[in-house]
Amino acid sequence: MVSKYHVLFLIILLFLIAFPFVADSRTLTILFTQIFIFSILAMSYDILLGYTGIVSFGHAMFFGIGAYATAILLNTFEPTIGVFIGSIAVGIVLSGFVSFLVGLLTLRLKSHFFAMLTLAISGLLLVVAEKWRTVTKGNDGFTFRAPDIFKDRIVFYFCVLACLVIVFLILRRFVQSPLGRLLIAVRENEQRTRSLGFKTLHYKVIASVVAGVIASLAGSLYAVSLRFVNTSVMAMDITLDALLMTIIGGVGTLVGPIVGSVVIEFAQHYLSGLARDFPIFERWIIFFGIIYILAVIFFPKGIVGSILQALSKWKSKHEDRKIFALEKDKEHSP
């Protein structure tokens, strides 16, 4: 059965498909492409934070693994579509392996201990990327050629949009599966879930691997969008962006991280643009912080989470009124 939410998503998708042909703006096309990429990254983080209750400060390492895998292979071999797809596969395999090991080593720890250890491991990989200059070129980074078909930004726009839709559908099916329901149970009460006979560590590792693999895909797309890569793809800023996008949009919703990425990317783009014309916006990061504070105050469950909560309350009141009216009719009926 097609619901009004499916209709809304279809309308938004049709708008995004038509956008490059309606709006002849290279800047906005690139901006939307960046939003799609970071939406994929934020959704991967939502699997950890929103559905499993895991706070990770090292999520950028998987993003960086994907970015470096694609950049190095496209720089080493002929930059064809085949090599590009192969580089994504290599990044996914490496990220899956690393996330599996990191999950086994760290997910036995609780809350902030786990978060600190993931930060340490991510920092270790960042140091490796900085020192292994023969491959990564260190902090300076390197440029590389992308496949010729991506010279047209509109083609790359549709490629990233298709990846976003596919990832969203896959993750939606994942969180609605029995495994996804079990991850929510782990988030709500891990002790009780374990007492029911479930080995919660195994399921948390699965969530870590899924999140790492999706983050790697986002990193590969990000590297190609810039045609450049350096150690900034493994910086703490990437993890913080994913965290903010998830919290502002609404944890545990999948749609929320997409909305959060739209808010943050547009805010960064326009506030930094205003800094060129108005001196007051030279410290635009302060205004960005104000936007984040206001979003948390007025939308404590995130934008999407707060809207869903308001709709749920409205439906509940509406149903109560219906029940009350039916009871009144029964009282007055002979």
C-alpha positions as CSV (number, residue, x, y, z in Angstrom):
1,M,0.0,0.0,0.0
2,V,1.4,3.4,-1.0
3,S,1.3,5.9,1.9
4,K,1.5,9.6,1.9
5,Y,5.2,9.3,3.0
6,H,6.0,7.3,-0.1
7,V,4.3,9.9,-2.2
8,L,6.3,12.7,-0.5
9,F,9.6,10.8,-1.1
10,L,8.7,10.3,-4.7
11,I,8.0,14.0,-5.2
12,I,11.4,14.9,-3.6
13,L,13.2,12.4,-5.8
14,L,11.5,13.7,-8.9
15,F,12.5,17.2,-7.9
16,L,16.1,16.2,-7.4
17,I,16.1,14.4,-10.8
18,A,14.7,17.5,-12.5
19,F,16.9,20.0,-10.6
20,P,20.1,20.0,-12.9
21,F,17.9,20.6,-16.0
22,V,15.8,23.3,-14.4
23,A,18.4,25.3,-12.4
24,D,21.5,26.1,-14.5
25,S,23.8,26.5,-11.6
26,R,27.1,24.6,-11.4
27,T,27.6,25.8,-7.8
28,L,24.2,24.4,-6.6
29,T,24.8,21.1,-8.5
30,I,28.1,20.6,-6.7
31,L,26.5,21.6,-3.4
32,F,23.7,19.1,-3.8
33,T,26.3,16.4,-4.8
34,Q,28.2,17.1,-1.5
35,I,24.9,16.9,0.4
36,F,24.2,13.5,-1.1
37,I,27.7,12.2,-0.2
38,F,27.4,13.4,3.4
39,S,23.9,12.1,3.7
40,I,25.3,8.6,3.0
41,L,28.0,9.2,5.6
42,A,25.4,10.4,8.2
43,M,23.1,7.5,7.5
44,S,26.0,5.1,8.2
45,Y,26.6,6.9,11.5
46,D,22.9,6.7,12.3
47,I,23.2,2.9,12.2
48,L,25.7,3.1,15.1
49,L,24.2,6.0,17.1
50,G,20.5,5.9,16.3
51,Y,19.8,2.2,16.0
52,T,22.5,0.6,18.2
53,G,23.3,3.3,20.7
54,I,27.0,3.3,19.9
55,V,28.9,6.7,20.0
56,S,32.0,6.5,17.9
57,F,34.6,9.2,17.5
58,G,36.6,7.3,14.9
59,H,34.0,7.0,12.1
60,A,36.2,9.2,9.8
61,M,38.8,6.4,9.4
62,F,36.3,4.3,7.3
63,F,35.5,7.4,5.2
64,G,39.2,8.0,4.8
65,I,39.9,4.4,3.8
66,G,37.4,4.6,1.0
67,A,38.7,8.0,-0.2
68,Y,42.3,6.8,-0.3
69,A,41.5,3.4,-1.9
70,T,39.7,5.2,-4.8
71,A,42.3,8.0,-5.1
72,I,45.3,5.7,-5.1
73,L,43.9,3.2,-7.6
74,L,42.7,5.9,-10.0
75,N,46.1,7.6,-9.7
76,T,48.0,4.3,-10.3
77,F,45.9,2.8,-13.1
78,E,44.0,4.2,-16.1
79,P,41.0,6.1,-14.6
80,T,38.2,4.1,-16.1
81,I,34.7,3.2,-14.7
82,G,36.0,-0.3,-14.1
83,V,38.9,0.9,-12.0
84,F,36.5,3.3,-10.1
85,I,34.1,0.5,-9.3
86,G,37.0,-1.8,-8.3
87,S,38.4,0.9,-6.0
88,I,35.0,1.2,-4.3
89,A,35.0,-2.6,-3.8
90,V,38.6,-2.4,-2.4
91,G,37.6,0.3,0.0
92,I,34.5,-1.6,1.1
93,V,36.5,-4.8,1.8
94,L,39.3,-2.9,3.7
95,S,36.7,-0.9,5.7
96,G,34.7,-4.1,6.4
97,F,37.9,-5.9,7.7
98,V,39.0,-2.9,9.8
99,S,35.6,-2.3,11.3
100,F,35.3,-6.0,12.1
101,L,38.6,-5.9,14.0
102,V,37.8,-2.6,15.7
103,G,34.4,-3.9,16.7
104,L,35.8,-7.1,18.2
105,L,38.5,-5.1,20.1
106,T,36.4,-2.1,21.3
107,L,32.7,-3.0,21.5
108,R,33.2,-5.0,24.7
109,L,33.9,-1.6,26.4
110,K,31.1,0.7,27.6
111,S,30.0,4.2,26.4
112,H,32.8,6.7,26.7
113,F,35.6,4.1,26.9
114,F,34.5,2.7,23.5
115,A,34.3,6.3,22.1
116,M,37.8,7.2,23.3
117,L,39.4,4.0,22.0
118,T,37.8,4.5,18.5
119,L,39.2,8.0,18.6
120,A,42.7,6.6,19.4
121,I,42.5,4.0,16.6
122,S,41.4,6.6,14.1
123,G,44.2,8.9,15.2
124,L,46.6,6.0,14.7
125,L,45.4,5.5,11.1
126,L,45.7,9.3,10.5
127,V,49.4,9.2,11.6
128,V,50.0,6.3,9.3
129,A,48.5,8.3,6.4
130,E,50.6,11.3,7.3
131,K,53.9,9.3,7.5
132,W,53.4,6.9,4.6
133,R,54.2,9.6,2.1
134,T,55.3,7.3,-0.7
135,V,51.6,6.3,-1.1
136,T,49.5,9.0,0.5
137,K,51.8,12.1,-0.1
138,G,51.2,13.0,3.6
139,N,49.4,16.2,4.5
140,D,50.1,17.7,1.1
141,G,47.9,15.1,-0.6
142,F,47.7,14.6,-4.3
143,T,45.4,15.2,-7.3
144,F,44.2,12.4,-9.6
145,R,42.1,12.0,-12.7
146,A,38.6,10.8,-12.4
147,P,36.9,8.7,-15.2
148,D,36.1,10.8,-18.2
149,I,32.4,10.3,-17.9
150,F,32.5,12.3,-14.6
151,K,33.9,15.4,-16.3
152,D,30.3,16.3,-16.7
153,R,29.2,17.2,-13.2
154,I,25.6,16.4,-14.0
155,V,26.5,12.7,-14.7
156,F,28.4,12.5,-11.4
157,Y,25.4,14.2,-9.7
158,F,23.1,11.4,-10.9
159,C,25.6,8.7,-10.0
160,V,25.8,10.0,-6.4
161,L,22.0,10.5,-6.2
162,A,21.5,6.9,-7.3
163,C,24.0,5.7,-4.6
164,L,22.1,7.7,-2.0
165,V,18.7,6.1,-3.0
166,I,20.2,2.6,-3.1
167,V,21.9,3.0,0.2
168,F,18.7,4.4,1.8
169,L,16.6,1.5,0.6
170,I,19.2,-1.1,1.7
171,L,19.6,0.5,5.2
172,R,15.8,0.9,5.5
173,R,15.3,-2.8,4.8
174,F,18.2,-3.6,7.2
175,V,16.7,-1.6,10.2
176,Q,13.2,-3.0,9.6
177,S,14.5,-6.6,9.5
178,P,14.6,-8.8,12.7
179,L,18.3,-8.0,13.0
180,G,17.5,-4.3,12.9
181,R,14.8,-4.7,15.6
182,L,17.4,-6.6,17.7
183,L,19.8,-3.7,17.4
184,I,17.1,-1.4,18.7
185,A,16.6,-3.7,21.6
186,V,20.4,-3.6,22.3
187,R,20.1,0.2,22.3
188,E,17.2,0.3,24.7
189,N,18.4,-2.3,27.1
190,E,21.5,-4.3,26.3
191,Q,21.5,-6.1,29.7
192,R,18.0,-7.4,29.2
193,T,18.7,-8.4,25.6
194,R,21.7,-10.4,26.7
195,S,19.6,-12.1,29.4
196,L,17.3,-13.3,26.7
197,G,20.1,-15.3,25.3
198,F,21.3,-13.0,22.5
199,K,25.0,-12.5,22.1
200,T,24.8,-8.7,21.8
201,L,28.5,-8.3,20.9
202,H,28.0,-10.2,17.6
203,Y,25.1,-7.9,16.6
204,K,27.0,-4.7,17.6
205,V,29.9,-5.9,15.4
206,I,27.5,-6.4,12.5
207,A,26.3,-2.9,12.9
208,S,29.9,-1.6,13.1
209,V,30.7,-3.4,9.8
210,V,27.6,-2.2,8.0
211,A,28.3,1.4,9.1
212,G,32.0,1.2,8.1
213,V,31.2,-0.2,4.7
214,I,28.7,2.5,3.9
215,A,31.1,5.2,5.2
216,S,33.8,3.9,2.9
217,L,31.4,4.3,-0.1
218,A,30.8,7.9,0.9
219,G,34.6,8.5,1.1
220,S,35.1,7.1,-2.4
221,L,32.5,9.4,-3.8
222,Y,33.9,12.3,-1.9
223,A,37.4,11.8,-3.3
224,V,36.2,11.7,-6.8
225,S,34.0,14.8,-6.3
226,L,37.2,16.8,-5.4
227,R,39.7,14.9,-7.6
228,F,42.0,15.4,-4.6
229,V,42.7,13.6,-1.4
230,N,44.8,14.4,1.7
231,T,44.8,13.4,5.4
232,S,41.8,15.7,6.1
233,V,39.5,12.9,5.0
234,M,40.5,11.1,8.3
235,A,40.3,14.2,10.5
236,M,38.0,14.4,13.5
237,D,36.0,17.1,11.7
238,I,34.5,14.4,9.4
239,T,33.2,12.4,12.4
240,L,31.9,15.5,14.1
241,D,30.0,16.5,10.9
242,A,28.4,13.1,10.7
243,L,27.5,13.3,14.4
244,L,26.0,16.8,14.1
245,M,24.0,15.8,10.9
246,T,22.6,12.8,12.7
247,I,21.6,14.7,15.9
248,I,20.2,17.8,14.1
249,G,18.2,15.7,11.7
250,G,17.0,13.1,14.2
251,V,18.7,9.9,15.4
252,G,17.1,6.5,14.6
253,T,15.2,7.8,11.5
254,L,17.5,7.4,8.5
255,V,15.6,10.4,6.9
256,G,16.9,12.6,9.8
257,P,20.6,12.4,8.8
258,I,19.7,13.4,5.2
259,V,17.8,16.4,6.5
260,G,20.7,17.2,8.9
261,S,23.2,17.1,6.0
262,V,21.0,19.5,4.1
263,V,20.8,22.0,7.0
264,I,24.5,21.8,7.8
265,E,25.8,21.9,4.2
266,F,23.5,24.8,3.2
267,A,24.4,26.7,6.5
268,Q,28.1,26.3,5.9
269,H,27.8,27.3,2.2
270,Y,25.8,30.4,2.7
271,L,27.4,31.6,5.9
272,S,30.9,31.3,4.4
273,G,29.6,33.1,1.3
274,L,28.2,36.0,3.4
275,A,31.7,36.4,5.0
276,R,32.9,37.7,1.6
277,D,30.4,40.5,1.6
278,F,29.8,41.3,5.3
279,P,32.6,41.6,7.8
280,I,30.3,40.4,10.6
281,F,30.2,37.0,9.1
282,E,34.0,36.5,8.9
283,R,33.6,34.4,12.1
284,W,30.8,32.5,10.4
285,I,31.5,29.4,12.5
286,I,30.0,31.3,15.5
287,F,26.7,31.7,13.7
288,F,26.9,28.1,12.7
289,G,27.2,27.2,16.3
290,I,24.2,29.4,17.1
291,I,22.1,27.5,14.5
292,Y,23.1,24.2,16.1
293,I,22.1,25.4,19.5
294,L,18.8,26.7,18.3
295,A,18.1,23.4,16.5
296,V,18.8,21.4,19.7
297,I,16.6,23.7,21.8
298,F,13.6,23.8,19.5
299,F,14.0,20.2,18.1
300,P,15.4,18.1,21.0
301,K,14.8,14.9,19.1
302,G,16.1,16.3,15.9
303,I,14.1,17.9,13.1
304,V,12.5,14.7,11.8
305,G,12.2,13.1,15.2
306,S,10.4,16.2,16.7
307,I,8.0,16.3,13.7
308,L,7.2,12.6,14.0
309,Q,6.6,13.0,17.7
310,A,4.3,15.9,17.1
311,L,2.4,13.9,14.5
312,S,2.1,11.0,16.8
313,K,0.7,13.2,19.6
314,W,-1.8,14.7,17.2
315,K,-2.9,11.3,15.9
316,S,-3.3,10.1,19.5
317,K,-5.5,13.1,20.5
318,H,-7.5,12.7,17.3
319,E,-8.2,9.0,18.0
320,D,-9.1,9.9,21.7
321,R,-11.6,12.4,20.4
322,K,-13.1,9.8,18.0
323,I,-13.4,7.3,20.9
324,F,-15.0,9.9,23.1
325,A,-17.5,10.9,20.4
326,L,-18.5,7.2,19.8
327,E,-19.0,6.7,23.5
328,K,-21.2,9.8,23.7
329,D,-23.3,8.6,20.7
330,K,-23.8,5.2,22.5
331,E,-25.0,7.0,25.6
332,H,-27.5,9.0,23.7
333,S,-28.7,6.2,21.5
334,P,-31.9,4.4,22.6
